[in-house]
Amino acid sequence: MVPFLDLKRQHVAIRSSIDAAIAKVIDNTAFIGGEEVKNFEAEVARFLRAQHAIGLNSGTEALALGLRVLGVLPGDEVVVPAFSFVATASVVAGLGATPVFADVDLDTFCLDPESFQSAVTRRTKAVIPVHLYGQTADMDGILRVARKRKIAVLEDACQAIGARYRGKWAGTLGDIAAFSFYPTKNLAAMGDGGLATCTDRDLAEKLRLMRDHGQTVKYQHATWGTNSRLDALQAAVLRLKLRQLNNWNSARGRIASRYAEELGGTPLILPKVAEFRDHVWHLYTVRVPGGKRDALREFLTERGIASAVHYSIPLHRQPCFAFLPQRSAPRAERLCNEVLSLPMFPALREDEQEAVVQAIRAFPF
């Protein structure tokens, strides 16, 4: 059996260090905020070359608070890619604003700047480019449109910690960025966790206030807020894992290179690394043409090889957004019928990689 992801393997090598870090938090009884969170924020800010890093309880909350501090209000429009995880758009609707779905690029799976431009109206307040599967969107094209129209840019970097665009790190390219530390991510908590990064000090202070009910001091609330804090146990674990992240991302890159080399002669459409970008391979997602995706997935399953579909329904076709005017996003719809994610995690063994390759080569395309 070749697993799609095996978190146990990640933790074996650092289990004793994790146990010690958790025991330290328990002994100190500082479970909310405190030194672990402050230290993690400082360390991840240095890693990302970010001015400010604000620990939060999820990537979804990082997106939601990011929109709020950028001034998105009910009635505003926010352009989002039609091909992404639902949180990218649901946070917009949750504010009473309108998600406007733009199409994506077939090679990178990320927001297409031209489609973004065509979706802009006088009500557009922000755009959320998603750095999907571990590769950044075309930020030059997106920023060119956004800056000209004074549209705020909120990066959804939830799948792309460590990725770079023209040498700059994902999370430092827009006004605010959101990261997720969900257990399946490249940098993974042992539960939920998230982060927002930004350059502007005022935006950072607003994020810090809003994550803790708007409190300046106990029971004094300078603004409205919510409970979106990163807890100390997760911060302690993330600090340990952050030290391993470059090595883990490099291991993902080696696996991706092997897949690319050995699957190059098949009918699969392999993922492309676009110009000026460093990919961190959160997922290795191929396209299966000819309507054979589901058949290939079943073929792999029968041979003990796990796979996944990210994502099977474009956002503008999701039932939860049926109340919105329907837009056309033909490339997103095509991807939903073709994409298949192969096993990808740093501890994936060479024999398991070979089993994936040989099974795909045996499939009757």
C-alpha positions in Angstrom: 0.0 0.0 0.0 1.3 3.4 -1.0 -0.3 6.1 1.2 -1.2 9.5 -0.1 0.2 11.0 3.0 1.7 9.5 6.2 2.0 11.9 9.1 3.4 9.3 11.4 6.6 9.1 9.4 7.1 12.9 9.8 6.9 12.7 13.6 9.1 9.6 14.2 12.4 11.5 13.8 11.3 14.5 16.0 8.9 12.8 18.4 11.1 13.2 21.5 11.6 16.9 20.8 7.9 17.3 20.3 7.2 15.6 23.6 9.7 17.8 25.4 8.3 21.0 23.9 4.7 20.0 24.8 5.8 19.1 28.3 7.5 22.5 28.7 4.2 24.3 27.7 2.3 22.2 30.2 4.8 22.9 32.9 4.6 26.6 32.2 0.8 26.6 32.0 0.9 29.4 29.4 -1.5 27.9 26.9 -2.8 31.0 25.1 -0.2 33.5 23.8 3.0 33.7 25.7 6.6 33.1 24.8 6.0 30.2 22.5 3.7 32.1 20.3 5.9 35.2 20.3 9.0 33.2 19.5 7.2 31.3 16.7 6.0 34.6 15.2 9.5 36.0 15.2 11.1 32.9 13.8 8.6 32.4 11.0 8.8 36.2 10.1 12.6 35.7 9.7 12.0 32.6 7.6 9.6 34.4 5.3 11.5 37.8 5.3 8.2 39.3 6.5 8.0 42.4 8.6 5.1 41.2 10.7 3.7 37.7 11.4 0.6 37.2 13.5 -0.3 33.7 14.7 -3.9 32.7 14.3 -6.1 29.7 14.8 -6.4 28.7 11.1 -5.7 29.8 7.6 -9.4 30.5 7.1 -9.3 33.0 10.0 -6.2 34.6 8.5 -8.2 35.1 5.3 -11.2 36.4 7.1 -9.4 38.8 9.4 -7.2 39.9 6.4 -10.3 41.0 4.5 -11.6 42.8 7.5 -8.5 44.9 8.2 -8.3 45.7 4.5 -11.7 47.3 4.8 -13.9 44.9 2.9 -17.5 45.6 3.8 -20.9 44.2 2.9 -21.7 45.1 -0.7 -18.1 45.1 -1.8 -16.8 42.6 -4.3 -13.7 40.4 -4.0 -12.3 38.6 -7.0 -11.3 35.0 -6.3 -10.2 32.1 -8.5 -12.9 29.7 -9.4 -10.5 26.8 -8.8 -9.5 26.6 -5.1 -10.5 25.3 -1.7 -13.9 26.7 -0.6 -12.5 28.9 2.2 -11.0 31.3 -0.4 -14.6 32.4 -1.3 -16.6 31.5 1.8 -14.7 34.1 3.9 -15.8 36.7 1.4 -19.5 35.7 1.6 -19.2 35.5 5.4 -18.5 39.2 5.5 -21.5 40.0 3.4 -19.3 40.8 0.5 -19.6 39.2 -2.9 -17.1 36.7 -4.2 -16.6 37.2 -8.0 -15.1 34.2 -9.7 -12.3 34.6 -12.2 -10.7 31.8 -14.3 -7.3 30.3 -13.8 -4.3 29.4 -15.8 -4.2 25.8 -17.0 -0.5 25.4 -16.5 -0.2 26.7 -12.9 -3.8 26.3 -11.7 -3.6 29.8 -10.3 -5.6 33.0 -10.9 -5.3 34.3 -14.5 -4.5 38.0 -14.5 -6.5 38.7 -17.6 -9.6 37.0 -16.2 -9.1 38.9 -12.9 -9.0 42.2 -14.9 -12.2 41.3 -16.7 -13.9 40.6 -13.4 -13.1 44.0 -11.9 -16.0 46.5 -11.4 -16.3 49.7 -9.5 -17.3 47.7 -6.5 -14.2 45.6 -6.4 -12.4 46.1 -3.1 -9.9 43.2 -3.0 -8.5 40.2 -4.9 -7.3 36.9 -3.4 -4.7 35.2 -5.6 -4.2 31.6 -4.4 -0.7 30.1 -4.5 -2.2 26.7 -5.3 -0.5 23.4 -4.7 2.7 25.1 -3.6 3.4 27.5 -6.5 2.8 31.3 -6.5 0.3 33.0 -8.8 1.5 35.4 -11.5 1.9 38.3 -9.1 3.4 40.7 -11.6 0.2 40.5 -13.7 -2.1 40.5 -10.7 -0.4 43.5 -9.0 -0.3 45.5 -12.2 -4.1 45.3 -12.4 -4.7 45.7 -8.6 -2.4 48.7 -8.1 -3.8 50.6 -11.1 -7.4 50.2 -9.7 -6.4 50.5 -6.0 -7.5 47.0 -5.2 -6.2 45.4 -2.1 -4.2 42.1 -2.5 -4.7 39.3 0.0 -2.4 36.4 -0.8 -3.9 32.9 0.0 -0.5 31.2 0.7 -2.1 28.4 2.7 -0.5 25.8 0.5 2.7 27.6 -0.3 5.0 28.3 2.7 8.5 28.5 1.4 7.5 29.2 -2.2 9.1 32.2 -4.0 8.3 34.5 -6.8 11.2 36.4 -8.4 13.2 35.6 -5.3 10.6 37.0 -2.9 8.8 34.7 -0.5 5.1 33.9 -0.8 3.5 36.0 1.9 5.5 39.1 1.2 4.0 39.9 -2.3 0.7 41.6 -1.5 -0.8 43.7 1.3 -1.6 40.8 3.6 -1.1 37.0 3.3 -2.7 34.0 4.9 -1.0 30.7 5.8 -2.5 27.5 7.1 -0.8 24.9 9.4 -3.5 22.3 9.0 -1.9 18.8 9.7 -1.5 18.0 5.9 0.4 21.2 5.1 4.1 21.5 4.4 4.5 23.1 7.8 1.9 21.3 9.9 0.5 21.8 13.3 -1.0 18.9 15.4 -4.4 20.4 15.0 -5.5 23.7 13.5 -3.3 26.7 13.2 -2.7 29.7 10.9 -0.7 32.9 10.3 -1.1 36.3 8.7 1.9 38.3 7.4 2.1 41.9 6.3 4.5 44.8 5.9 2.3 47.6 7.2 2.6 48.1 10.9 -1.0 49.5 11.3 -2.4 46.5 9.5 -0.4 44.2 11.8 -1.7 45.9 14.9 -5.3 45.6 13.7 -4.8 41.9 13.1 -3.3 41.5 16.6 -6.2 43.3 18.2 -8.9 41.5 16.2 -7.6 38.0 16.9 -8.2 38.7 20.6 -11.6 40.4 20.8 -10.1 43.8 20.1 -8.5 43.9 23.5 -5.7 46.4 24.3 -5.6 45.5 28.0 -7.9 43.1 29.8 -11.6 44.1 29.3 -10.7 47.2 27.3 -11.7 46.7 23.6 -10.4 49.3 21.1 -12.2 47.7 18.3 -14.5 44.7 17.7 -12.8 41.4 17.2 -13.1 37.6 17.7 -11.2 34.7 19.1 -8.7 33.7 16.5 -5.6 33.0 18.5 -2.9 30.5 17.9 -2.4 28.4 21.0 1.0 27.8 22.7 1.0 24.0 22.2 0.7 24.4 18.4 3.3 27.2 18.4 5.7 25.0 20.2 5.3 22.2 17.7 5.5 24.6 14.8 8.7 26.1 16.0 10.3 22.6 15.9 9.0 21.8 12.5 10.0 25.1 11.0 13.6 24.1 11.5 13.0 21.1 9.3 10.9 22.9 6.6 13.7 23.6 4.1 14.8 20.0 4.2 11.2 18.7 3.9 10.5 21.1 1.0 13.7 19.9 -0.7 12.6 16.3 -0.3 9.3 17.1 -1.9 11.2 18.7 -4.8 13.2 15.6 -5.4 10.1 13.5 -5.5 8.5 15.9 -8.0 11.6 15.7 -10.2 11.5 11.9 -10.2 7.8 11.9 -11.1 8.5 14.4 -13.9 11.4 12.4 -15.3 9.7 9.0 -15.1 6.1 10.0 -16.1 7.2 12.3 -19.0 6.5 9.7 -21.6 2.9 9.1 -20.5 -0.2 10.9 -21.8 -0.5 12.7 -18.4 -0.2 16.5 -18.4 2.4 17.0 -15.7 2.5 20.1 -13.5 4.7 23.0 -14.8 6.9 25.3 -12.8 6.4 28.7 -14.3 9.1 31.3 -14.9 10.5 33.1 -11.9 8.9 30.7 -9.4 10.2 28.2 -6.8 7.6 25.5 -6.2 7.3 23.7 -2.8 5.1 20.9 -4.0 2.4 20.8 -1.4 0.7 18.6 -3.9 1.9 16.9 -7.0 -1.2 17.2 -9.2 -1.3 15.9 -12.8 -4.0 16.3 -15.4 -5.5 13.2 -16.9 -6.9 14.0 -20.4 -9.6 12.2 -22.3 -12.1 11.7 -19.5 -9.9 9.0 -17.9 -9.2 10.6 -14.5 -11.6 8.5 -12.5 -10.6 5.3 -14.3 -7.0 5.9 -13.5 -7.7 6.7 -9.9 -9.7 3.4 -9.6 -6.8 1.6 -11.4 -4.3 2.9 -8.8 -6.6 2.1 -5.9 -6.9 -1.5 -7.0 -3.1 -1.6 -6.9 -2.9 -0.2 -3.4 -1.9 3.3 -4.4 -3.8 6.2 -2.8 -4.6 9.4 -4.7 -6.9 12.4 -4.3 -8.8 15.0 -6.3 -8.2 18.6 -5.5 -10.8 19.9 -6.5 -13.8 18.2 -8.2 -16.2 21.1 -8.3 -15.3 24.7 -9.3 -16.3 27.3 -6.7 -18.8 29.0 -8.9 -20.7 25.7 -9.3 -20.8 24.9 -5.5 -24.3 24.8 -4.1 -23.4 27.3 -1.4 -22.8 29.9 -4.0 -25.9 29.2 -6.1 -27.4 32.6 -5.0 -24.7 34.4 -6.9 -24.9 35.4 -10.6 -23.4 32.6 -12.7 -20.1 33.3 -14.4 -18.1 31.4 -16.9 -14.8 29.8 -15.9 -14.2 27.1 -18.5 -10.6 26.4 -17.6 -11.5 25.8 -13.9 -14.3 23.5 -15.0 -11.9 21.6 -17.2 -9.4 21.2 -14.4 -12.0 19.8 -12.1 -12.6 17.0 -14.5 -8.9 16.3 -15.1 -6.8 16.8 -11.9 -5.4 14.0 -9.9 -3.0 14.3 -7.0 -0.4 11.6 -6.6 1.3 10.6 -3.3 3.5 13.4 -2.1 5.2 13.8 1.3 8.8 14.1 2.3 9.1 10.6 3.7 7.7 8.9 0.6 10.1 6.1 0.0 11.8 5.4 -3.4 10.2 2.0 -3.7 6.8 3.7 -3.2 7.6 6.3 -5.8 8.5 3.5 -8.2 5.3 1.7 -7.5 3.3 4.9 -8.4 5.3 5.3 -11.6 5.0 1.7 -12.7 1.2 1.6 -12.0 0.6 4.7 -14.1 2.7 3.3 -16.9 0.6 0.1 -16.8 -2.6 2.0 -17.2 -4.3 1.6 -20.6 -4.6 5.2 -21.6 
